[in-house]
Amino acid sequence: MNAAFMGELRRALGRPWNPPAPAWAVRLAARHLMRVEPDLILGGCRCIPLRLQVSGFCFRHANLRVALGELLAQP
């Protein structure tokens, strides 16, 4: 999941390749700088916003490529 996201982000930024971050550095930054669980960053979490869908919420973008393109186009 994270690999797919990073691939789309690199494509949107026009960067064909970035070196991967070592897992130990990601764990260290996650715990001490970002205060989040490292497994969420390293492994990702696929979830469906069921409450939002049930309440009728409509996302502006259903596609990551379109969303990143719009975000990066803003000044």
CHARMM-style PDB file with segment names, atoms N, HN, CA, C and O in Angstrom:
ATOM      1  N   MET     1       0.825  -1.183   0.000  1.00  0.00      PROA
ATOM      2  CA  MET     1       0.000   0.000   0.000  1.00  0.00      PROA
ATOM      3  C   MET     1       0.878   1.259   0.000  1.00  0.00      PROA
ATOM      4  O   MET     1       0.654   2.166  -0.801  1.00  0.00      PROA
ATOM      5  N   ASN     2       1.858   1.318   0.878  1.00  0.00      PROA
ATOM      6  HN  ASN     2       2.040   0.581   1.529  1.00  0.00      PROA
ATOM      7  CA  ASN     2       2.732   2.480   0.930  1.00  0.00      PROA
ATOM      8  C   ASN     2       3.550   2.586  -0.353  1.00  0.00      PROA
ATOM      9  O   ASN     2       3.808   3.689  -0.835  1.00  0.00      PROA
ATOM     10  N   ALA     3       3.955   1.454  -0.903  1.00  0.00      PROA
ATOM     11  HN  ALA     3       3.745   0.558  -0.512  1.00  0.00      PROA
ATOM     12  CA  ALA     3       4.728   1.473  -2.145  1.00  0.00      PROA
ATOM     13  C   ALA     3       3.902   2.078  -3.282  1.00  0.00      PROA
ATOM     14  O   ALA     3       4.428   2.832  -4.100  1.00  0.00      PROA
ATOM     15  N   ALA     4       2.629   1.751  -3.329  1.00  0.00      PROA
ATOM     16  HN  ALA     4       2.203   1.138  -2.664  1.00  0.00      PROA
ATOM     17  CA  ALA     4       1.753   2.310  -4.366  1.00  0.00      PROA
ATOM     18  C   ALA     4       1.596   3.817  -4.172  1.00  0.00      PROA
ATOM     19  O   ALA     4       1.645   4.578  -5.138  1.00  0.00      PROA
ATOM     20  N   PHE     5       1.407   4.247  -2.925  1.00  0.00      PROA
ATOM     21  HN  PHE     5       1.367   3.629  -2.140  1.00  0.00      PROA
ATOM     22  CA  PHE     5       1.280   5.678  -2.649  1.00  0.00      PROA
ATOM     23  C   PHE     5       2.556   6.418  -3.038  1.00  0.00      PROA
ATOM     24  O   PHE     5       2.496   7.455  -3.698  1.00  0.00      PROA
ATOM     25  N   MET     6       3.702   5.892  -2.632  1.00  0.00      PROA
ATOM     26  HN  MET     6       3.750   5.049  -2.096  1.00  0.00      PROA
ATOM     27  CA  MET     6       4.965   6.555  -2.940  1.00  0.00      PROA
ATOM     28  C   MET     6       5.218   6.585  -4.446  1.00  0.00      PROA
ATOM     29  O   MET     6       5.784   7.551  -4.958  1.00  0.00      PROA
ATOM     30  N   GLY     7       4.807   5.548  -5.149  1.00  0.00      PROA
ATOM     31  HN  GLY     7       4.347   4.764  -4.733  1.00  0.00      PROA
ATOM     32  CA  GLY     7       4.941   5.549  -6.600  1.00  0.00      PROA
ATOM     33  C   GLY     7       4.133   6.663  -7.235  1.00  0.00      PROA
ATOM     34  O   GLY     7       4.616   7.354  -8.131  1.00  0.00      PROA
ATOM     35  N   GLU     8       2.908   6.840  -6.775  1.00  0.00      PROA
ATOM     36  HN  GLU     8       2.515   6.279  -6.046  1.00  0.00      PROA
ATOM     37  CA  GLU     8       2.061   7.933  -7.299  1.00  0.00      PROA
ATOM     38  C   GLU     8       2.625   9.295  -6.926  1.00  0.00      PROA
ATOM     39  O   GLU     8       2.588  10.224  -7.733  1.00  0.00      PROA
ATOM     40  N   LEU     9       3.146   9.420  -5.710  1.00  0.00      PROA
ATOM     41  HN  LEU     9       3.175   8.666  -5.055  1.00  0.00      PROA
ATOM     42  CA  LEU     9       3.718  10.694  -5.280  1.00  0.00      PROA
ATOM     43  C   LEU     9       4.959  11.033  -6.107  1.00  0.00      PROA
ATOM     44  O   LEU     9       5.128  12.177  -6.529  1.00  0.00      PROA
ATOM     45  N   ARG    10       5.829  10.042  -6.341  1.00  0.00      PROA
ATOM     46  HN  ARG    10       5.692   9.113  -5.998  1.00  0.00      PROA
ATOM     47  CA  ARG    10       7.010  10.284  -7.182  1.00  0.00      PROA
ATOM     48  C   ARG    10       6.593  10.684  -8.597  1.00  0.00      PROA
ATOM     49  O   ARG    10       7.185  11.588  -9.187  1.00  0.00      PROA
ATOM     50  N   ARG    11       5.578  10.015  -9.140  1.00  0.00      PROA
ATOM     51  HN  ARG    11       5.097   9.281  -8.660  1.00  0.00      PROA
ATOM     52  CA  ARG    11       5.104  10.345 -10.477  1.00  0.00      PROA
ATOM     53  C   ARG    11       4.592  11.788 -10.515  1.00  0.00      PROA
ATOM     54  O   ARG    11       4.890  12.535 -11.447  1.00  0.00      PROA
ATOM     55  N   ALA    12       3.815  12.171  -9.490  1.00  0.00      PROA
ATOM     56  HN  ALA    12       3.572  11.564  -8.734  1.00  0.00      PROA
ATOM     57  CA  ALA    12       3.245  13.522  -9.450  1.00  0.00      PROA
ATOM     58  C   ALA    12       4.336  14.584  -9.298  1.00  0.00      PROA
ATOM     59  O   ALA    12       4.204  15.691  -9.820  1.00  0.00      PROA
ATOM     60  N   LEU    13       5.403  14.250  -8.591  1.00  0.00      PROA
ATOM     61  HN  LEU    13       5.510  13.350  -8.167  1.00  0.00      PROA
ATOM     62  CA  LEU    13       6.499  15.197  -8.383  1.00  0.00      PROA
ATOM     63  C   LEU    13       7.526  15.166  -9.516  1.00  0.00      PROA
ATOM     64  O   LEU    13       8.423  16.007  -9.570  1.00  0.00      PROA
ATOM     65  N   GLY    14       7.388  14.192 -10.420  1.00  0.00      PROA
ATOM     66  HN  GLY    14       6.659  13.510 -10.376  1.00  0.00      PROA
ATOM     67  CA  GLY    14       8.339  14.076 -11.516  1.00  0.00      PROA
ATOM     68  C   GLY    14       9.678  13.504 -11.090  1.00  0.00      PROA
ATOM     69  O   GLY    14      10.706  13.805 -11.697  1.00  0.00      PROA
ATOM     70  N   ARG    15       9.671  12.689 -10.060  1.00  0.00      PROA
ATOM     71  HN  ARG    15       8.836  12.445  -9.568  1.00  0.00      PROA
ATOM     72  CA  ARG    15      10.898  12.050  -9.571  1.00  0.00      PROA
ATOM     73  C   ARG    15      10.796  10.554  -9.847  1.00  0.00      PROA
ATOM     74  O   ARG    15       9.972   9.864  -9.246  1.00  0.00      PROA
ATOM     75  N   PRO    16      11.623  10.057 -10.744  1.00  0.00      PROA
ATOM     76  CA  PRO    16      11.482   8.658 -11.142  1.00  0.00      PROA
ATOM     77  C   PRO    16      11.854   7.655 -10.047  1.00  0.00      PROA
ATOM     78  O   PRO    16      11.360   6.528 -10.045  1.00  0.00      PROA
ATOM     79  N   TRP    17      12.723   8.062  -9.116  1.00  0.00      PROA
ATOM     80  HN  TRP    17      13.125   8.978  -9.117  1.00  0.00      PROA
ATOM     81  CA  TRP    17      13.160   7.110  -8.104  1.00  0.00      PROA
ATOM     82  C   TRP    17      13.664   7.854  -6.877  1.00  0.00      PROA
ATOM     83  O   TRP    17      14.298   8.902  -6.997  1.00  0.00      PROA
ATOM     84  N   ASN    18      13.387   7.322  -5.722  1.00  0.00      PROA
ATOM     85  HN  ASN    18      12.872   6.470  -5.625  1.00  0.00      PROA
ATOM     86  CA  ASN    18      13.943   7.811  -4.458  1.00  0.00      PROA
ATOM     87  C   ASN    18      14.502   6.615  -3.721  1.00  0.00      PROA
ATOM     88  O   ASN    18      13.915   5.534  -3.766  1.00  0.00      PROA
ATOM     89  N   PRO    19      15.616   6.783  -3.046  1.00  0.00      PROA
ATOM     90  CA  PRO    19      16.129   5.649  -2.273  1.00  0.00      PROA
ATOM     91  C   PRO    19      15.187   5.356  -1.108  1.00  0.00      PROA
ATOM     92  O   PRO    19      14.646   6.279  -0.501  1.00  0.00      PROA
ATOM     93  N   PRO    20      14.992   4.091  -0.798  1.00  0.00      PROA
ATOM     94  CA  PRO    20      14.116   3.757   0.328  1.00  0.00      PROA
ATOM     95  C   PRO    20      14.757   4.161   1.655  1.00  0.00      PROA
ATOM     96  O   PRO    20      15.978   4.105   1.807  1.00  0.00      PROA
ATOM     97  N   ALA    21      13.937   4.562   2.596  1.00  0.00      PROA
ATOM     98  HN  ALA    21      12.945   4.608   2.472  1.00  0.00      PROA
ATOM     99  CA  ALA    21      14.426   4.890   3.933  1.00  0.00      PROA
ATOM    100  C   ALA    21      14.636   3.599   4.708  1.00  0.00      PROA
ATOM    101  O   ALA    21      13.801   2.698   4.634  1.00  0.00      PROA
ATOM    102  N   PRO    22      15.732   3.490   5.450  1.00  0.00      PROA
ATOM    103  CA  PRO    22      15.941   2.276   6.248  1.00  0.00      PROA
ATOM    104  C   PRO    22      14.865   2.151   7.332  1.00  0.00      PROA
ATOM    105  O   PRO    22      14.472   3.144   7.944  1.00  0.00      PROA
ATOM    106  N   ALA    23      14.401   0.938   7.557  1.00  0.00      PROA
ATOM    107  HN  ALA    23      14.721   0.131   7.060  1.00  0.00      PROA
ATOM    108  CA  ALA    23      13.322   0.703   8.522  1.00  0.00      PROA
ATOM    109  C   ALA    23      13.686   1.223   9.905  1.00  0.00      PROA
ATOM    110  O   ALA    23      12.822   1.755  10.602  1.00  0.00      PROA
ATOM    111  N   TRP    24      14.948   1.083  10.321  1.00  0.00      PROA
ATOM    112  HN  TRP    24      15.650   0.651   9.755  1.00  0.00      PROA
ATOM    113  CA  TRP    24      15.334   1.538  11.658  1.00  0.00      PROA
ATOM    114  C   TRP    24      15.163   3.058  11.778  1.00  0.00      PROA
ATOM    115  O   TRP    24      14.787   3.558  12.838  1.00  0.00      PROA
ATOM    116  N   ALA    25      15.438   3.793  10.689  1.00  0.00      PROA
ATOM    117  HN  ALA    25      15.744   3.387   9.828  1.00  0.00      PROA
ATOM    118  CA  ALA    25      15.298   5.249  10.731  1.00  0.00      PROA
ATOM    119  C   ALA    25      13.820   5.646  10.767  1.00  0.00      PROA
ATOM    120  O   ALA    25      13.446   6.605  11.442  1.00  0.00      PROA
ATOM    121  N   VAL    26      12.994   4.912  10.047  1.00  0.00      PROA
ATOM    122  HN  VAL    26      13.298   4.132   9.498  1.00  0.00      PROA
ATOM    123  CA  VAL    26      11.555   5.184  10.065  1.00  0.00      PROA
ATOM    124  C   VAL    26      10.993   4.908  11.454  1.00  0.00      PROA
ATOM    125  O   VAL    26      10.196   5.694  11.966  1.00  0.00      PROA
ATOM    126  N   ARG    27      11.399   3.800  12.066  1.00  0.00      PROA
ATOM    127  HN  ARG    27      12.046   3.162  11.649  1.00  0.00      PROA
ATOM    128  CA  ARG    27      10.928   3.486  13.427  1.00  0.00      PROA
ATOM    129  C   ARG    27      11.344   4.572  14.423  1.00  0.00      PROA
ATOM    130  O   ARG    27      10.543   5.003  15.253  1.00  0.00      PROA
ATOM    131  N   LEU    28      12.576   5.000  14.335  1.00  0.00      PROA
ATOM    132  HN  LEU    28      13.227   4.650  13.662  1.00  0.00      PROA
ATOM    133  CA  LEU    28      13.080   6.030  15.241  1.00  0.00      PROA
ATOM    134  C   LEU    28      12.296   7.335  15.068  1.00  0.00      PROA
ATOM    135  O   LEU    28      11.866   7.934  16.054  1.00  0.00      PROA
ATOM    136  N   ALA    29      12.112   7.772  13.833  1.00  0.00      PROA
ATOM    137  HN  ALA    29      12.462   7.286  13.032  1.00  0.00      PROA
ATOM    138  CA  ALA    29      11.381   9.010  13.575  1.00  0.00      PROA
ATOM    139  C   ALA    29       9.916   8.888  13.981  1.00  0.00      PROA
ATOM    140  O   ALA    29       9.341   9.830  14.527  1.00  0.00      PROA
ATOM    141  N   ALA    30       9.314   7.735  13.718  1.00  0.00      PROA
ATOM    142  HN  ALA    30       9.780   6.970  13.275  1.00  0.00      PROA
ATOM    143  CA  ALA    30       7.901   7.546  14.059  1.00  0.00      PROA
ATOM    144  C   ALA    30       7.685   7.641  15.554  1.00  0.00      PROA
ATOM    145  O   ALA    30       6.779   8.334  16.016  1.00  0.00      PROA
ATOM    146  N   ARG    31       8.506   6.953  16.300  1.00  0.00      PROA
ATOM    147  HN  ARG    31       9.242   6.389  15.925  1.00  0.00      PROA
ATOM    148  CA  ARG    31       8.321   6.931  17.755  1.00  0.00      PROA
ATOM    149  C   ARG    31       8.646   8.261  18.416  1.00  0.00      PROA
ATOM    150  O   ARG    31       7.896   8.740  19.267  1.00  0.00      PROA
ATOM    151  N   HSD    32       9.765   8.854  18.021  1.00  0.00      PROA
ATOM    152  HN  HSD    32      10.374   8.465  17.330  1.00  0.00      PROA
ATOM    153  CA  HSD    32      10.271  10.005  18.775  1.00  0.00      PROA
ATOM    154  C   HSD    32       9.916  11.366  18.185  1.00  0.00      PROA
ATOM    155  O   HSD    32       9.797  12.345  18.922  1.00  0.00      PROA
ATOM    156  N   LEU    33       9.750  11.441  16.891  1.00  0.00      PROA
ATOM    157  HN  LEU    33       9.847  10.646  16.292  1.00  0.00      PROA
ATOM    158  CA  LEU    33       9.442  12.737  16.295  1.00  0.00      PROA
ATOM    159  C   LEU    33       7.951  12.897  16.002  1.00  0.00      PROA
ATOM    160  O   LEU    33       7.361  13.942  16.276  1.00  0.00      PROA
ATOM    161  N   MET    34       7.354  11.848  15.441  1.00  0.00      PROA
ATOM    162  HN  MET    34       7.833  10.999  15.219  1.00  0.00      PROA
ATOM    163  CA  MET    34       5.958  11.943  15.028  1.00  0.00      PROA
ATOM    164  C   MET    34       4.997  11.364  16.061  1.00  0.00      PROA
ATOM    165  O   MET    34       3.795  11.622  16.004  1.00  0.00      PROA
ATOM    166  N   ARG    35       5.513  10.593  16.995  1.00  0.00      PROA
ATOM    167  HN  ARG    35       6.490  10.383  17.041  1.00  0.00      PROA
ATOM    168  CA  ARG    35       4.714   9.968  18.058  1.00  0.00      PROA
ATOM    169  C   ARG    35       3.561   9.125  17.501  1.00  0.00      PROA
ATOM    170  O   ARG    35       2.422   9.223  17.958  1.00  0.00      PROA
ATOM    171  N   VAL    36       3.884   8.303  16.512  1.00  0.00      PROA
ATOM    172  HN  VAL    36       4.809   8.224  16.141  1.00  0.00      PROA
ATOM    173  CA  VAL    36       2.916   7.368  15.946  1.00  0.00      PROA
ATOM    174  C   VAL    36       3.521   5.962  15.957  1.00  0.00      PROA
ATOM    175  O   VAL    36       4.726   5.791  16.142  1.00  0.00      PROA
ATOM    176  N   GLU    37       2.680   4.983  15.760  1.00  0.00      PROA
ATOM    177  HN  GLU    37       1.701   5.122  15.610  1.00  0.00      PROA
ATOM    178  CA  GLU    37       3.116   3.593  15.723  1.00  0.00      PROA
ATOM    179  C   GLU    37       3.905   3.348  14.437  1.00  0.00      PROA
ATOM    180  O   GLU    37       3.377   3.584  13.350  1.00  0.00      PROA
ATOM    181  N   PRO    38       5.137   2.888  14.526  1.00  0.00      PROA
ATOM    182  CA  PRO    38       5.952   2.665  13.329  1.00  0.00      PROA
ATOM    183  C   PRO    38       5.326   1.700  12.317  1.00  0.00      PROA
ATOM    184  O   PRO    38       5.524   1.860  11.112  1.00  0.00      PROA
ATOM    185  N   ASP    39       4.576   0.706  12.790  1.00  0.00      PROA
ATOM    186  HN  ASP    39       4.415   0.577  13.768  1.00  0.00      PROA
ATOM    187  CA  ASP    39       3.957  -0.256  11.867  1.00  0.00      PROA
ATOM    188  C   ASP    39       2.958   0.412  10.928  1.00  0.00      PROA
ATOM    189  O   ASP    39       2.744  -0.070   9.816  1.00  0.00      PROA
ATOM    190  N   LEU    40       2.346   1.509  11.356  1.00  0.00      PROA
ATOM    191  HN  LEU    40       2.520   1.901  12.259  1.00  0.00      PROA
ATOM    192  CA  LEU    40       1.420   2.227  10.479  1.00  0.00      PROA
ATOM    193  C   LEU    40       2.164   2.855   9.302  1.00  0.00      PROA
ATOM    194  O   LEU    40       1.636   2.928   8.192  1.00  0.00      PROA
ATOM    195  N   ILE    41       3.369   3.299   9.547  1.00  0.00      PROA
ATOM    196  HN  ILE    41       3.798   3.240  10.448  1.00  0.00      PROA
ATOM    197  CA  ILE    41       4.158   3.916   8.492  1.00  0.00      PROA
ATOM    198  C   ILE    41       4.794   2.844   7.609  1.00  0.00      PROA
ATOM    199  O   ILE    41       4.783   2.950   6.383  1.00  0.00      PROA
ATOM    200  N   LEU    42       5.341   1.827   8.239  1.00  0.00      PROA
ATOM    201  HN  LEU    42       5.350   1.741   9.235  1.00  0.00      PROA
ATOM    202  CA  LEU    42       6.050   0.794   7.473  1.00  0.00      PROA
ATOM    203  C   LEU    42       5.104  -0.159   6.755  1.00  0.00      PROA
ATOM    204  O   LEU    42       5.419  -0.631   5.663  1.00  0.00      PROA
ATOM    205  N   GLY    43       3.965  -0.447   7.343  1.00  0.00      PROA
ATOM    206  HN  GLY    43       3.709  -0.064   8.231  1.00  0.00      PROA
ATOM    207  CA  GLY    43       3.064  -1.426   6.752  1.00  0.00      PROA
ATOM    208  C   GLY    43       1.800  -0.837   6.174  1.00  0.00      PROA
ATOM    209  O   GLY    43       1.200  -1.420   5.270  1.00  0.00      PROA
ATOM    210  N   GLY    44       1.392   0.299   6.675  1.00  0.00      PROA
ATOM    211  HN  GLY    44       1.879   0.772   7.409  1.00  0.00      PROA
ATOM    212  CA  GLY    44       0.162   0.910   6.200  1.00  0.00      PROA
ATOM    213  C   GLY    44      -1.056   0.300   6.857  1.00  0.00      PROA
ATOM    214  O   GLY    44      -0.962  -0.669   7.611  1.00  0.00      PROA
ATOM    215  N   CYS    45      -2.178   0.874   6.562  1.00  0.00      PROA
ATOM    216  HN  CYS    45      -2.254   1.661   5.950  1.00  0.00      PROA
ATOM    217  CA  CYS    45      -3.438   0.400   7.130  1.00  0.00      PROA
ATOM    218  C   CYS    45      -4.541   0.699   6.129  1.00  0.00      PROA
ATOM    219  O   CYS    45      -4.882   1.857   5.890  1.00  0.00      PROA
ATOM    220  N   ARG    46      -5.086  -0.338   5.556  1.00  0.00      PROA
ATOM    221  HN  ARG    46      -4.810  -1.280   5.750  1.00  0.00      PROA
ATOM    222  CA  ARG    46      -6.178  -0.156   4.593  1.00  0.00      PROA
ATOM    223  C   ARG    46      -7.475  -0.106   5.379  1.00  0.00      PROA
ATOM    224  O   ARG    46      -7.811  -1.051   6.092  1.00  0.00      PROA
ATOM    225  N   CYS    47      -8.194   0.980   5.251  1.00  0.00      PROA
ATOM    226  HN  CYS    47      -7.921   1.747   4.672  1.00  0.00      PROA
ATOM    227  CA  CYS    47      -9.450   1.107   5.968  1.00  0.00      PROA
ATOM    228  C   CYS    47     -10.499   1.743   5.065  1.00  0.00      PROA
ATOM    229  O   CYS    47     -10.181   2.438   4.100  1.00  0.00      PROA
ATOM    230  N   ILE    48     -11.723   1.491   5.395  1.00  0.00      PROA
ATOM    231  HN  ILE    48     -11.982   0.927   6.178  1.00  0.00      PROA
ATOM    232  CA  ILE    48     -12.849   2.045   4.648  1.00  0.00      PROA
ATOM    233  C   ILE    48     -13.613   2.964   5.597  1.00  0.00      PROA
ATOM    234  O   ILE    48     -14.004   2.534   6.683  1.00  0.00      PROA
ATOM    235  N   PRO    49     -13.833   4.212   5.212  1.00  0.00      PROA
ATOM    236  CA  PRO    49     -14.510   5.173   6.084  1.00  0.00      PROA
ATOM    237  C   PRO    49     -16.023   4.919   6.122  1.00  0.00      PROA
ATOM    238  O   PRO    49     -16.809   5.720   5.616  1.00  0.00      PROA
ATOM    239  N   LEU    50     -16.412   3.807   6.721  1.00  0.00      PROA
ATOM    240  HN  LEU    50     -15.774   3.156   7.132  1.00  0.00      PROA
ATOM    241  CA  LEU    50     -17.811   3.387   6.698  1.00  0.00      PROA
ATOM    242  C   LEU    50     -18.751   4.434   7.295  1.00  0.00      PROA
ATOM    243  O   LEU    50     -19.811   4.707   6.731  1.00  0.00      PROA
ATOM    244  N   ARG    51     -18.372   5.018   8.430  1.00  0.00      PROA
ATOM    245  HN  ARG    51     -17.512   4.796   8.888  1.00  0.00      PROA
ATOM    246  CA  ARG    51     -19.253   6.033   9.045  1.00  0.00      PROA
ATOM    247  C   ARG    51     -19.478   7.217   8.115  1.00  0.00      PROA
ATOM    248  O   ARG    51     -20.587   7.742   8.019  1.00  0.00      PROA
ATOM    249  N   LEU    52     -18.422   7.628   7.437  1.00  0.00      PROA
ATOM    250  HN  LEU    52     -17.520   7.201   7.515  1.00  0.00      PROA
ATOM    251  CA  LEU    52     -18.565   8.751   6.507  1.00  0.00      PROA
ATOM    252  C   LEU    52     -19.465   8.368   5.334  1.00  0.00      PROA
ATOM    253  O   LEU    52     -20.319   9.151   4.918  1.00  0.00      PROA
ATOM    254  N   GLN    53     -19.273   7.173   4.811  1.00  0.00      PROA
ATOM    255  HN  GLN    53     -18.580   6.536   5.149  1.00  0.00      PROA
ATOM    256  CA  GLN    53     -20.088   6.723   3.685  1.00  0.00      PROA
ATOM    257  C   GLN    53     -21.558   6.597   4.072  1.00  0.00      PROA
ATOM    258  O   GLN    53     -22.439   7.007   3.316  1.00  0.00      PROA
ATOM    259  N   VAL    54     -21.824   6.032   5.246  1.00  0.00      PROA
ATOM    260  HN  VAL    54     -21.109   5.698   5.861  1.00  0.00      PROA
ATOM    261  CA  VAL    54     -23.200   5.850   5.717  1.00  0.00      PROA
ATOM    262  C   VAL    54     -23.881   7.202   5.911  1.00  0.00      PROA
ATOM    263  O   VAL    54     -25.073   7.347   5.641  1.00  0.00      PROA
ATOM    264  N   SER    55     -23.118   8.188   6.380  1.00  0.00      PROA
ATOM    265  HN  SER    55     -22.149   8.069   6.599  1.00  0.00      PROA
ATOM    266  CA  SER    55     -23.719   9.503   6.619  1.00  0.00      PROA
ATOM    267  C   SER    55     -23.847  10.323   5.341  1.00  0.00      PROA
ATOM    268  O   SER    55     -24.351  11.445   5.377  1.00  0.00      PROA
ATOM    269  N   GLY    56     -23.389   9.767   4.191  1.00  0.00      PROA
ATOM    270  HN  GLY    56     -22.980   8.855   4.161  1.00  0.00      PROA
ATOM    271  CA  GLY    56     -23.561  10.454   2.927  1.00  0.00      PROA
ATOM    272  C   GLY    56     -22.410  11.347   2.517  1.00  0.00      PROA
ATOM    273  O   GLY    56     -22.523  12.090   1.542  1.00  0.00      PROA
ATOM    274  N   PHE    57     -21.304  11.291   3.242  1.00  0.00      PROA
ATOM    275  HN  PHE    57     -21.212  10.688   4.035  1.00  0.00      PROA
ATOM    276  CA  PHE    57     -20.149  12.119   2.897  1.00  0.00      PROA
ATOM    277  C   PHE    57     -19.620  11.708   1.529  1.00  0.00      PROA
ATOM    278  O   PHE    57     -19.543  10.519   1.219  1.00  0.00      PROA
ATOM    279  N   CYS    58     -19.261  12.679   0.724  1.00  0.00      PROA
ATOM    280  HN  CYS    58     -19.324  13.645   0.976  1.00  0.00      PROA
ATOM    281  CA  CYS    58     -18.734  12.409  -0.610  1.00  0.00      PROA
ATOM    282  C   CYS    58     -17.333  12.998  -0.696  1.00  0.00      PROA
ATOM    283  O   CYS    58     -17.156  14.205  -0.529  1.00  0.00      PROA
ATOM    284  N   PHE    59     -16.344  12.161  -0.955  1.00  0.00      PROA
ATOM    285  HN  PHE    59     -16.488  11.181  -1.090  1.00  0.00      PROA
ATOM    286  CA  PHE    59     -14.968  12.634  -1.088  1.00  0.00      PROA
ATOM    287  C   PHE    59     -14.816  13.411  -2.389  1.00  0.00      PROA
ATOM    288  O   PHE    59     -15.427  13.066  -3.401  1.00  0.00      PROA
ATOM    289  N   ARG    60     -14.013  14.443  -2.360  1.00  0.00      PROA
ATOM    290  HN  ARG    60     -13.517  14.723  -1.538  1.00  0.00      PROA
ATOM    291  CA  ARG    60     -13.788  15.246  -3.555  1.00  0.00      PROA
ATOM    292  C   ARG    60     -13.073  14.421  -4.624  1.00  0.00      PROA
ATOM    293  O   ARG    60     -13.370  14.544  -5.813  1.00  0.00      PROA
ATOM    294  N   HSD    61     -12.130  13.579  -4.196  1.00  0.00      PROA
ATOM    295  HN  HSD    61     -11.888  13.478  -3.231  1.00  0.00      PROA
ATOM    296  CA  HSD    61     -11.365  12.763  -5.145  1.00  0.00      PROA
ATOM    297  C   HSD    61     -11.443  11.302  -4.730  1.00  0.00      PROA
ATOM    298  O   HSD    61     -11.152  10.953  -3.586  1.00  0.00      PROA
ATOM    299  N   ALA    62     -11.831  10.472  -5.651  1.00  0.00      PROA
ATOM    300  HN  ALA    62     -12.067  10.755  -6.581  1.00  0.00      PROA
ATOM    301  CA  ALA    62     -11.834   9.025  -5.404  1.00  0.00      PROA
ATOM    302  C   ALA    62     -10.558   8.397  -5.926  1.00  0.00      PROA
ATOM    303  O   ALA    62     -10.334   7.199  -5.751  1.00  0.00      PROA
ATOM    304  N   ASN    63      -9.709   9.207  -6.574  1.00  0.00      PROA
ATOM    305  HN  ASN    63      -9.890  10.180  -6.717  1.00  0.00      PROA
ATOM    306  CA  ASN    63      -8.517   8.720  -7.224  1.00  0.00      PROA
ATOM    307  C   ASN    63      -7.301   9.465  -6.679  1.00  0.00      PROA
ATOM    308  O   ASN    63      -7.282  10.696  -6.677  1.00  0.00      PROA
ATOM    309  N   LEU    64      -6.289   8.736  -6.219  1.00  0.00      PROA
ATOM    310  HN  LEU    64      -6.304   7.737  -6.221  1.00  0.00      PROA
ATOM    311  CA  LEU    64      -5.097   9.356  -5.635  1.00  0.00      PROA
ATOM    312  C   LEU    64      -4.352  10.209  -6.645  1.00  0.00      PROA
ATOM    313  O   LEU    64      -3.890  11.298  -6.302  1.00  0.00      PROA
ATOM    314  N   ARG    65      -4.223   9.747  -7.875  1.00  0.00      PROA
ATOM    315  HN  ARG    65      -4.598   8.863  -8.154  1.00  0.00      PROA
ATOM    316  CA  ARG    65      -3.481  10.492  -8.900  1.00  0.00      PROA
ATOM    317  C   ARG    65      -4.098  11.872  -9.124  1.00  0.00      PROA
ATOM    318  O   ARG    65      -3.382  12.868  -9.223  1.00  0.00      PROA
ATOM    319  N   VAL    66      -5.421  11.925  -9.203  1.00  0.00      PROA
ATOM    320  HN  VAL    66      -6.002  11.116  -9.122  1.00  0.00      PROA
ATOM    321  CA  VAL    66      -6.117  13.209  -9.405  1.00  0.00      PROA
ATOM    322  C   VAL    66      -5.944  14.108  -8.181  1.00  0.00      PROA
ATOM    323  O   VAL    66      -5.701  15.307  -8.318  1.00  0.00      PROA
ATOM    324  N   ALA    67      -6.070  13.528  -6.987  1.00  0.00      PROA
ATOM    325  HN  ALA    67      -6.267  12.554  -6.877  1.00  0.00      PROA
ATOM    326  CA  ALA    67      -5.933  14.308  -5.753  1.00  0.00      PROA
ATOM    327  C   ALA    67      -4.531  14.905  -5.635  1.00  0.00      PROA
ATOM    328  O   ALA    67      -4.393  16.086  -5.317  1.00  0.00      PROA
ATOM    329  N   LEU    68      -3.498  14.113  -5.884  1.00  0.00      PROA
ATOM    330  HN  LEU    68      -3.610  13.153  -6.142  1.00  0.00      PROA
ATOM    331  CA  LEU    68      -2.134  14.627  -5.799  1.00  0.00      PROA
ATOM    332  C   LEU    68      -1.883  15.706  -6.856  1.00  0.00      PROA
ATOM    333  O   LEU    68      -1.222  16.709  -6.586  1.00  0.00      PROA
ATOM    334  N   GLY    69      -2.413  15.492  -8.048  1.00  0.00      PROA
ATOM    335  HN  GLY    69      -2.950  14.677  -8.267  1.00  0.00      PROA
ATOM    336  CA  GLY    69      -2.262  16.493  -9.091  1.00  0.00      PROA
ATOM    337  C   GLY    69      -2.858  17.822  -8.705  1.00  0.00      PROA
ATOM    338  O   GLY    69      -2.258  18.871  -8.942  1.00  0.00      PROA
ATOM    339  N   GLU    70      -4.040  17.788  -8.110  1.00  0.00      PROA
ATOM    340  HN  GLU    70      -4.528  16.936  -7.917  1.00  0.00      PROA
ATOM    341  CA  GLU    70      -4.681  19.038  -7.677  1.00  0.00      PROA
ATOM    342  C   GLU    70      -3.925  19.672  -6.519  1.00  0.00      PROA
ATOM    343  O   GLU    70      -3.740  20.888  -6.501  1.00  0.00      PROA
ATOM    344  N   LEU    71      -3.487  18.879  -5.560  1.00  0.00      PROA
ATOM    345  HN  LEU    71      -3.638  17.890  -5.574  1.00  0.00      PROA
ATOM    346  CA  LEU    71      -2.734  19.429  -4.429  1.00  0.00      PROA
ATOM    347  C   LEU    71      -1.441  20.091  -4.872  1.00  0.00      PROA
ATOM    348  O   LEU    71      -1.091  21.171  -4.396  1.00  0.00      PROA
ATOM    349  N   LEU    72      -0.745  19.446  -5.772  1.00  0.00      PROA
ATOM    350  HN  LEU    72      -1.030  18.569  -6.158  1.00  0.00      PROA
ATOM    351  CA  LEU    72       0.550  19.978  -6.223  1.00  0.00      PROA
ATOM    352  C   LEU    72       0.396  21.158  -7.168  1.00  0.00      PROA
ATOM    353  O   LEU    72       1.348  21.913  -7.363  1.00  0.00      PROA
ATOM    354  N   ALA    73      -0.765  21.334  -7.752  1.00  0.00      PROA
ATOM    355  HN  ALA    73      -1.539  20.720  -7.594  1.00  0.00      PROA
ATOM    356  CA  ALA    73      -0.999  22.453  -8.658  1.00  0.00      PROA
ATOM    357  C   ALA    73      -1.304  23.738  -7.910  1.00  0.00      PROA
ATOM    358  O   ALA    73      -1.224  24.824  -8.485  1.00  0.00      PROA
ATOM    359  N   GLN    74      -1.656  23.628  -6.624  1.00  0.00      PROA
ATOM    360  HN  GLN    74      -1.721  22.746  -6.157  1.00  0.00      PROA
ATOM    361  CA  GLN    74      -1.983  24.807  -5.836  1.00  0.00      PROA
ATOM    362  C   GLN    74      -0.709  25.559  -5.475  1.00  0.00      PROA
ATOM    363  O   GLN    74       0.336  24.950  -5.247  1.00  0.00      PROA
ATOM    364  N   PRO    75      -0.803  26.911  -5.422  1.00  0.00      PROA
ATOM    365  CA  PRO    75       0.395  27.715  -5.080  1.00  0.00      PROA
ATOM    366  C   PRO    75       0.799  27.574  -3.633  1.00  0.00      PROA
ATOM    367  OT1 PRO    75       1.778  28.185  -3.203  1.00  0.00      PROA
TER     368      PRO     75
END
